[in-house]
Amino acid sequence: MVDIVTGANGYLGNVLVKELLKRNRKVRALVRNTSNLKSLESVIHNSNLEIVKGDILDLNSLYSAFLDADAVYHLAGKITLMPGDRREIYNINYLCTKNVIQACKECDVKRLIYTSSIHALTQPPLDKIINEEIPYCISNYKSIYDRSKALASVEVLKSVEEHGLDTVIVNPTGIIGPYDFQISALTKTLIDFSTNKLKLAIEGAYNFVDVRDVAIGHILAYEKGKKGENYILSGERITVSQLMNMLEEITGVKAPKYYLPANLAKFIATFMPIYYKITKIKPYFTKYSIDVLLSNSNISHEKATRELGYNPRPIKESIRDTISWLKQIGYI
């Protein structure tokens, strides 16, 4: 029997593959023909790792990849903070998840672990704690990413009721930590801070969680999660100013003196698509990212801790390890 990881060369994907290999699991990494495999270089020759070319858009390739699978960890998806192709995001995050469900049924996969998002859930008032009792928001038309993940999550839950598929859903918050070979917006912010290029920050707060803890949370969900349940994999809520102060302490670089009010930043962000279209340079912030910083980030992982034994590390440790890794690979 073998564990399948879709999106295996991505940020979370490469970390999950390595965590599974540490446990002497046989892993089949599903990647596209065009995928960059730099993130898997350190384990590419591991005898327990099989690289399989396929695409979640292609149902037949999933049938081949999922044969004899014990577990399928469905991580592949499209994440973007920039306005983009709404149809592509919908197809990859929602319709392709239906492909994964179909392949799991046809191949008699023992358990499907689906990576949803904390933003797939309905956003409660700021004074409420976000937990697993909050329903998925399929009517969220402000963000196609959030809605596509909500629709996919509901589809996964339906497969339990209608087809008896054994599934567990995990909902990570904002992922941070080392091994981000594709350099996400957050990792780019850490690089710019450490190289003294970040002169301005934005007010706000968010819940961050270490990528390694999210990977371990996936494995715990497979091992201990209850069929048809979802588990929030959150970490620690910190403000942007707290993040900047942690970075100053770790790097020795002075934190920005000036903070842009979030509402002003949100107004400026309305022009960011034009800036991006002209310069092809990804901006530091978008309207969506500002909305995230202003959203409810009081998020509980109590259920995952109680039922799975999930125990995320302090976010300061994550930041320290990320800076160390970025120095190691030459980005700082």
N, C-alpha and C positions, 0 to 999 in steps of 0.2 A: 504493500500500500504506500501511497505517496501523497504529499501535500502540494497543492497547486497554489501559486501566488500570481494573480494577474497584476499587471503594472509593477513587475518585480524589479525593474531598474530605476523606479522612482525613488523619491525621498523616503517615504515610509516603507516602500516595497523592498529596497535593498537592505534596510535595517531588519525587517521581518525575516527575510531570507536567511540572513546571518544568525538571527536568534534561533530559527528552526534548525539550522545546521549545527549550532552549539548543542542542541538537544539530540543530536544524531538522527534527526528525521531525514527521510529522503524527500527532496524538494524538486519540483518541476516548475521552473520559472518561465512564465508566459510573457514573451516580449514580441514586439513587432519587428518586421524585417529592417526597418529604418532606425530601430532603437539604439541609443548609445549605451554601451555596456560598461562604461568606465566605473560606475558605482559598484559593479560586481567583480571587478578585476581581482580583488584579494581572495575570492572564493571560487573563481571560475574553474579551477582545476580540482575542486573538491569532488571526490568520487560520489558523494551523495547528492550532488547538484546536477540537474539536467536542464539545459536551456532549450526551450521549445519556441519556435516561431509561430505566431498566430495573431489573431486580432479579435477583440470582443465584438467587432462589427460583423465578423464572419462566423456564423453559427457552426458550420462544418469544421472549422479549425478548433472550435471549443470541444466538439465531440471527440476529436482526436486527442486533444490535450488532457481531457478530463477522465480518460479511461483509467480504471483501477484507482481512482482518487479516493482517499480517505477523507480529506478536507479540501475545500476550496476557499481560499481567502481572496475575496473580490475587492481589490484596492483600486484597480484601474478606473480612471475618470478624468474629467477635464476641470481643472481649477483655474479660475482667472479672476483678477480684481478689475480688469479692464473691460469696457463694453466690447463685445465681440460678436461672433456668430451665434446667435441664440439657438438656431436650429442644431448646430453642431454640439453645443453644450447639452441640449435636450436629448439628442440622439445618443451621445456617448454615456451620459450619466443615467438616463432613464431607459431608453429602448434597449441599450446594450446590456443593462442589468437584467432585462427580461430574457435576453439571449443566454446569459449566464444561468439564470434560473432554469430555463428549458434544458440546457446541457446537463445541469446537475440532476434533473429528473431522469433524463434519458440514460445517463451514465451511472445511475444509482450511487451518487456521491453520498457519503455518510453524513457530512455536515457542511453547510455553507455559512461562512462568517462574512457578513457584509459590512463594509466600512461606509457608514453614513456620515453625518456631520451634525454638530451641535446646532447649526443654523437651519437644519431641516425641521427643527421643532418650532412650535408656535412661540413667539416672543412674549413672555408675561411682563407685567409692570416691573419697574426697576427695583421695587422693594420686595419682590418675590424670589424665592430660590428656584432655580431651574433644576428639575429632576426628571426621572423617567415617567412620571405621571402626566407630564405635558404631552399633548398629541402632536403628530406631525402636521405641518401647515402646507397643504397642497394648494392653497389659494393665495400663496405669496407671489404676487405679480411684480413686486419691486426688484426681485433678484431671480433671474432664471437659474442661477447655480443653486440657490437655496431651494427653489421649487422643484428642480429636477432631482435633487437628493431626497426631498420629501416624497415625491411620487415614487421613486425607486424603493424607498424604505417601505412604503405602504404595499408595493408590489411584492416585496420579500415577505412581508407579514401575511399577505393573501395566499402566498404559495404554501404556507403552513396549514391554513384552514382548508384550502381547496384541494391540495395535492399531498398533504402530509409531509412535505419537505422539512427536514430538520435544519432550521436556520437560527442564527443568533446575529443580532445587529449591535455594532458598537458605534458610539457617537463621540469622536474626539473633539476637543476644543482646538485652540491655536497651537499648532505643532512647532516646536523649537528644538534645537540641539544640533549635534554634529552630523556629518555624513550627508549634507545637503549638496550633492554634486551639481544639481541644476541651479543652485543659488536663487532661492525664493526671495520675495520682497523683504521679508524679515531678516533673512541672512545677509542680504545686501545692506540693510540698515546697520547691522553689526559690523560689517566690513568698513563701511563709510565712517562710522563712529570711531573705530579703532585706528583708522588712517587720517583722522582729524578733518574729515570732509563734511561731517554732519554739523551744521551750524544752527539749525532750527528744529524744534520738536513740536508735536501737536498734543494738546491736552486730550486726556481720555484714559481708558483702562481696558484691560482684556484678561482673559483666563488662558494662560499658556501651560503646555504640558510637553514633557520631554519625548522626543520621537522614540527613544528606546523603551520608555514606559508604555507608550501606545502600542508598540510592537509586542511587548510582553502581555499587554492587556488583550490583544487579539488571541494569543495562544491560550491565555487563561479562559477566554470566552469559549474557545473550542473545547477545552478540557472540562470546564465547570459550569459554563453558561446553561441556562434553562431554555429549552426549545421554545421559539417564538417570542423570546424576551429581548429587550434592548438594554444596553449598559453604557452609561456616560463615562468616558475616559477623560476626565478633566485633570487639571493640575492646580495651579495657584493663580489667584487673581492679583495682578499688580497694575499700578498706574504707569503711564509713560514716564513720569518723573522718577518713579522708583526704579524702572528699568534703566534709565539714563544714569542714575546714581550707582547702580550695581556695575554698570559698564565702566564708569569712571574709577571705581574701586579696583576692578579687575585689570583694566588696561593701563591705568595711570593717565589716560587722556581726559581732559576736562569736559564735563557735560555741557550741552548747549545752555546758554544763559537765557535764551528767549523761547517762549512757548506760544504757538499760534492758537488762538481760541478755536475750538472745534467747529463752531458755526461759521466762522470766517473761512476756515479751511474747506468746509463743505461747499461754500459759495465758489471759492477758487477752483475746487475740484470739478465744477461743471464745465470748465474749459480744458480739462486735462485730456479728453479724447482728441481734441484738435491739436494740442501740444504733441501728443503721442503720434498722431498721424503725420505731422510735419517732420518731427525729429527722429522718430522710431526709437526714442529713448523712453523706457518705462519710467513714469513719474513716481515720486516717493509715496504719493497718496492719491486715492481716487474717492469718489463719492461713496462707493461701497465700503472702502476701508475706514472712512470716517464714521459711517453708520455703525460699523463693527465696534469702533472705539467708544461710541456713545450708547451701545446696546447694553442690555442686562448681562453682566459677566459674573453674577453670583451663582455659580454652578457647582452642584454637589456630585461627588463620585461615591457617595456613601453606599449605594446599592452595589456597585462594582467591588468596593472594598469588602463589604459584608459577604457577598455571594461568591466572588471570584478570588479574593485575597489580593486585589489590586492595591498597590502602594506606591504612588508616584513620588519621585525625589524632589527636593527643594529646587525651585527654578534657578536660584543662584548657581547651583552646581551645574545645571544645564548650560547656562550662559558661559561659565568658566570653561567647561569642556568644549563648547562650540568655538570660543576664541582660540583655545589651544589647538583644535583641529584645523582651523582656518590658517593658523601660523604654520602648521605642519605641511599643508598642501600649497603654501606660498601665496595665499590671498591677502595676508597681512604681513 
